[in-house]
Amino acid sequence: MSQSQIDGTALMCQILERDKAELDGQTLRSGFNKDAADHILRERLLVLGKPKDWVTCPECGIELAHVVREVGVDKVALRCPDCEDVTAPKFLTATYKVSFQKFIQLLLVGLDLKFNSQYAIKDDQIWRLGTTEPGRNKFRTWYFARQLYRPEVAARLKDQISRDGTSTSCMVLTSSDLPLPADSPMTGQNIHSLSMMGRVTQSKFDFFVDRLGATGPQILAEATPSTTLRYVESKELVFVEGVEYGLTGNQQKILLALVQDRDHELDKDALKDACGSEAQTFSPSKEFQRNKVVYDTFIAYRPDDRVYALKIPKEDGHWLT
């Protein structure tokens, strides 16, 4: 088992938890481990979507640049209002979306289930995968669901399990972080994290045999955060759409400075001083190059005012005002 398989599985789960289960090329290539991205692309779990007409300028990292034309096979010409003419890798304009057909196929191969045994309970959200026979993993009826932390998704799956009469024999795989919120309709069911149970390998998911037969009842716990800055100071991490992102020291300092400022906005010099940075070329956007989803979610640069402003998620409205 390679590190790219471990990281690729984790990355796949993160993408599955996004609303549209898709990611732009700029984030995929700069915000995550390159080997992990290459691994799931090689397994054709991601397919190309509609290319973007506007991308964040790779030179300044702030302004939106318009895609002018292709330059050769793997380059594009951009027009940035600040940097003007810029040449960039073509992958920056690409978008990638999950191939659900391929993803489910790899799950079925790994579980030794036939493709005609599966069907979608809720399009692109919940699937019944099939039932394993005696001598493999006992009688188990397998399901997969993404965004299972959402009450409406959990309720739909719980209803289907009740209809199927498989409450005592079901095994649910999910890309969501566990445990689920305390009031989830799926509390008490046998749920396992896909990233803990298996790994994306060549043309299938390899599952840990010793874990397949183990029960994993949903445990009551604090609700999983959706999008929040609540843990920036205490745990050096944030949550975006239920996915946990760790922060580097400088990333934490930048976010803390904006959180602690009364107006939640600072110009570059003030932000640099608040972070205690001595760098000659201080650039918040470059500090988040490998964590771009966090930058885009929580920080906005206003060029007219030349300030960096905090984007306050709804979940934090009660303590960030």
SETORDO-173323 format. One line per 8 residues: for each residue x, y, z of C-alpha. Coordinates in Angstrom, 2 decimals, padded with zeros to 5 digits. Example, Ala and Ser with C-alpha at 12.3 -4.5 7.8 and 13.67 -1.06 7.14 Angstrom:
<zamars>
012.30,-004.50,007.80; 013.67,-001.06,007.14
</zamars>
This chain:
<zamars>
000.00,000.00,000.00; 001.47,003.34,-001.04; 001.08,006.77,000.48; -000.49,007.98,-002.78; -003.27,005.40,-002.33; -003.93,006.58,001.22; -003.85,010.25,000.24; -005.83,009.60,-002.95
-008.63,007.94,-000.97; -008.74,010.84,001.48; -008.81,013.35,-001.39; -011.59,011.41,-003.12; -013.69,011.54,000.04; -013.14,015.30,000.36; -014.34,015.87,-003.21; -017.35,013.59,-002.69
-018.39,015.74,000.27; -018.58,018.89,-001.86; -022.06,019.90,-003.04; -021.38,019.26,-006.73; -018.65,016.67,-006.17; -016.29,018.63,-008.38; -013.11,020.68,-008.10; -011.27,023.16,-010.30
-007.84,022.30,-011.64; -006.18,025.16,-009.80; -007.32,023.83,-006.42; -006.70,020.18,-007.34; -003.12,020.82,-008.40; -002.09,023.44,-005.86; -004.26,022.72,-002.83; -003.61,019.00,-002.47
-000.81,016.47,-002.68; 000.11,016.06,-006.35; 000.61,012.28,-006.06; -002.88,011.91,-004.54; -004.44,013.92,-007.37; -002.50,012.00,-010.03; -003.58,008.70,-008.48; -007.34,009.30,-008.65
-007.01,010.88,-012.11; -005.16,007.78,-013.30; -007.99,005.61,-012.00; -010.43,007.81,-013.98; -012.43,008.64,-010.87; -012.47,012.25,-012.04; -013.52,013.41,-015.49; -013.16,016.79,-017.15
-016.00,019.27,-016.80; -016.58,022.61,-018.51; -013.37,024.72,-018.63; -013.32,028.03,-016.76; -013.23,031.43,-018.48; -011.82,033.19,-015.39; -009.14,032.00,-012.97; -007.23,033.52,-010.06
-004.07,035.03,-011.52; -001.11,032.72,-010.71; 001.24,035.73,-010.63; -000.41,037.97,-008.02; -002.69,035.32,-006.52; -005.42,037.92,-005.99; -007.01,039.25,-009.17; -009.30,037.31,-011.48
-007.68,036.84,-014.88; -009.60,036.26,-018.11; -008.64,033.28,-020.26; -007.71,034.73,-023.66; -006.57,031.71,-025.70; -004.67,028.45,-025.65; -000.91,028.61,-026.18; 000.39,025.30,-027.46
-000.72,022.04,-025.88; -000.50,022.76,-022.16; -000.46,026.57,-021.75; -003.05,029.36,-021.81; -002.73,033.10,-022.19; -004.43,035.13,-019.42; -005.21,038.81,-019.04; -004.94,040.06,-015.46
-006.04,043.63,-014.54; -002.94,043.97,-012.36; -000.27,041.75,-013.96; -001.62,042.23,-017.52; -000.47,039.45,-019.91; 000.29,036.17,-018.14; 001.04,032.67,-019.45; -000.10,029.83,-017.21
-000.51,026.02,-017.22; -003.68,024.90,-018.97; -004.80,022.79,-016.00; -005.65,026.02,-014.13; -008.70,026.45,-016.38; -009.90,022.85,-016.05; -012.69,021.57,-013.83; -012.95,017.99,-012.65
-016.05,016.16,-011.49; -016.52,012.75,-009.94; -017.40,009.93,-012.30; -020.01,008.27,-010.09; -020.33,005.31,-012.45; -016.60,004.59,-012.18; -016.55,005.21,-008.43; -019.39,002.77,-007.74
-017.81,000.25,-010.10; -014.56,000.29,-008.08; -016.52,-000.18,-004.84; -018.36,-003.17,-006.30; -015.15,-004.83,-007.53; -013.58,-004.36,-004.11; -016.59,-005.86,-002.34; -016.92,-008.68,-004.89
-020.41,-007.60,-005.90; -021.92,-007.69,-009.38; -022.55,-004.42,-011.18; -026.22,-005.28,-011.81; -026.73,-005.65,-008.05; -026.47,-001.90,-007.43; -028.97,000.90,-007.93; -029.21,004.54,-007.00
-031.54,005.30,-004.10; -031.00,009.03,-004.57; -029.20,010.19,-007.71; -025.49,010.96,-007.13; -026.03,010.73,-003.35; -027.08,007.30,-002.05; -026.66,003.81,-003.52; -027.56,000.26,-002.54
-024.53,-001.75,-003.63; -025.79,-005.30,-003.11; -025.60,-008.23,-000.70; -022.57,-010.41,000.02; -023.08,-014.17,000.20; -022.32,-016.51,003.14; -018.67,-017.48,003.35; -017.43,-014.02,002.43
-018.52,-011.48,005.01; -021.74,-013.20,006.15; -024.98,-011.72,004.86; -024.32,-008.01,004.51; -026.37,-005.54,002.51; -024.05,-002.74,001.45; -024.91,000.92,000.95; -022.87,003.98,000.13
-023.86,007.59,000.87; -022.05,010.90,000.59; -022.88,014.00,002.64; -024.49,011.69,005.17; -024.18,014.40,007.82; -027.13,016.13,006.14; -030.41,015.23,007.89; -032.33,014.81,004.62
-029.73,012.40,003.22; -029.56,010.36,006.43; -033.37,010.23,006.64; -033.67,009.00,003.04; -031.14,006.22,003.64; -032.74,005.23,006.95; -036.12,004.99,005.22; -034.67,002.75,002.49
-032.99,000.47,005.04; -036.33,000.13,006.84; -038.08,-000.72,003.56; -035.40,-003.28,002.70; -035.64,-004.84,006.17; -031.85,-004.75,006.51; -031.44,-002.81,009.76; -029.60,-005.68,011.44
-027.51,-006.73,008.41; -026.67,-003.46,006.64; -023.18,-002.04,006.23; -023.04,001.64,005.27; -019.94,003.18,003.74; -019.66,006.95,003.64; -017.24,009.65,002.56; -018.47,011.83,005.45
-016.51,012.30,008.65; -017.72,010.23,011.58; -019.39,010.36,014.01; -022.42,012.05,012.48; -024.34,014.78,014.31; -025.99,013.58,017.49; -029.52,013.97,016.13; -028.84,012.17,012.83
-031.59,009.75,011.70; -028.79,007.21,011.12; -027.75,007.07,014.79; -027.42,003.44,015.86; -026.81,002.09,012.35; -023.68,000.28,011.18; -021.67,003.05,009.48; -018.03,003.11,008.42
-015.75,005.74,006.93; -014.60,004.78,003.42; -011.17,006.30,004.00; -010.71,004.06,007.08; -012.12,000.88,005.51; -010.45,000.87,002.09; -007.94,002.32,-000.35; -008.17,003.24,-004.02
-005.81,000.85,-005.80; -005.60,-000.27,-009.42; -009.12,-000.55,-010.89; -010.78,-001.22,-007.52; -011.02,-000.37,-003.84; -009.00,-002.67,-001.63; -010.78,-003.19,001.70; -009.28,-004.20,005.01
-010.75,-007.68,005.44; -010.42,-007.61,009.23; -012.56,-004.47,009.38; -015.34,-005.56,007.01; -016.94,-007.88,009.53; -016.61,-005.51,012.44; -019.63,-003.54,013.54; -019.45,000.20,013.68
-022.60,001.62,015.21; -023.11,005.35,014.87; -022.15,006.91,018.19; -023.84,009.97,019.64; -021.44,012.89,019.66; -021.12,016.61,019.11; -022.46,017.63,015.71; -019.83,017.65,012.98
-019.13,021.28,012.01; -019.98,022.37,008.49; -017.98,025.52,007.71; -016.37,027.23,010.70; -013.38,029.15,012.04; -014.12,028.03,015.58; -011.03,025.82,015.87; -008.42,028.13,014.32
-006.83,029.03,017.65; -007.43,025.92,019.75; -006.70,023.17,017.20; -005.03,024.95,014.26; -007.68,023.81,011.81; -010.88,024.90,010.05; -013.84,023.07,008.57; -015.16,023.71,005.05
-018.39,021.93,004.07; -017.76,019.35,006.81; -014.17,018.64,005.69; -011.30,019.30,008.11; -008.29,021.33,006.92; -005.14,021.69,009.01; -003.34,025.04,009.05; 000.32,025.96,008.91
001.64,028.39,011.51; 001.47,031.38,009.14; -002.00,030.43,007.90; -003.22,030.29,011.49; -001.70,033.71,012.26; -003.37,035.33,009.23; -006.81,033.94,010.07; -006.43,034.76,013.77
-005.46,038.35,012.96; -008.63,038.81,010.91; -010.78,037.02,013.49; -009.46,039.18,016.33; -009.68,042.50,014.50; -012.82,044.39,015.49; -013.84,045.01,011.87; -012.39,041.71,010.62
-010.43,043.47,007.89; -006.84,044.68,007.57; -004.64,046.13,004.88; -001.49,044.24,003.94; 000.86,046.19,006.23; -001.45,045.92,009.24; -001.98,042.22,008.58; 001.77,041.69,008.27
002.37,043.46,011.60; -000.42,041.50,013.31; 001.16,038.24,012.14; 004.63,039.32,013.26; 005.98,038.62,009.78; 009.42,039.87,008.78; 009.16,038.66,005.17; 010.11,041.23,002.54
007.32,040.07,000.22; 004.38,039.29,002.50; 001.51,037.70,000.55; -001.48,036.08,002.31; -002.65,034.38,-000.89; 000.73,032.72,-001.40; 000.70,031.44,002.18; -002.46,029.53,001.25
-001.25,028.21,-002.12; -001.43,024.62,-000.86; -004.63,025.27,001.08; -006.49,027.39,-001.45; -009.96,026.17,-000.58; -009.45,027.64,002.91; -008.31,031.01,001.49; -011.24,031.21,-000.93
-013.72,030.25,001.79; -012.61,032.63,004.55; -010.66,035.52,002.98; -011.66,038.14,000.44; -009.30,040.75,-000.98; -010.97,044.05,-001.88; -008.70,045.78,-004.40; -010.57,049.11,-004.22
-009.89,049.40,-000.49; -006.67,047.33,-000.60; -007.78,045.32,002.41; -008.15,041.67,003.30; -011.57,040.94,004.79; -012.79,037.90,006.68; -015.67,035.96,005.15; -017.79,034.96,008.12
-019.69,031.67,007.65; -023.27,031.41,008.89; -022.22,028.87,011.50; -019.97,031.50,013.14; -022.42,034.40,013.04; -023.21,034.11,016.74; -019.65,034.80,017.89; -018.11,036.72,014.96
-019.99,039.99,014.50
</zamars>
